[in-house]
């Protein structure tokens, strides 16, 4: 009983505890983006842990995209936002995990009928009502992405439930998507987009389309995003057949 309430007991492995601890330090902004972590050996000595433990904890955070290893130079808090493609996370979660402050400016947050493109993408009949969001997404004062989302009204009955994060609102309703299909394309951003993202004319971006689903296969969202090409890295682990 007592052990169940002890967080240390629920994370029995030293490397998992260390991984969590380093993550906390980054999330709290105690080590800043681009800065180096002490060497494996120094960390192991200071924390009286084995080097294997330290290496495993750091390896996990490199996989999460939070740390970057540069050969011969050491381990740094990632400067670019490195996003593992296989994880189903939200913009808000990705930024918070890096100690950044996610914010949205809404251009649209209302109810409307699906557009033909949305109806086709979501396999909904024309005339279906959706919540439509059009947001400029920031880390603090810096704009990072433009996102347009459509969510069927039966899964999100009121647009004002989305205070900032769409997934937080869906989570509260028990409708957080569990899996998604995503397409990434390189694009040259248009004039309106570069203006919003404060980039030079003709800058490159990543266009991401995500279709997310509930466990029972119902579609939750169709989101079309334009991410800045100069700071986002999407990484994936590959396996041979
Ligand atoms: C990412 C995805 C979107 C998703 C969004 C939710 O940006 N590409 O498809 O809608 O996360 O993020 P949030 O919960 O912060 O609104």
Boltz pocket constraint, residues with backbone or C-beta under 6 A from the ligand:
constraints:
  - pocket:
      binder: B
      contacts: [[A, 89], [A, 90], [A, 91], [A, 92], [A, 93], [A, 147], [A, 149], [A, 164], [A, 165], [A, 166], [A, 167], [A, 168], [A, 208], [A, 210], [A, 221], [A, 223], [A, 225]]
      max_distance: 6.0
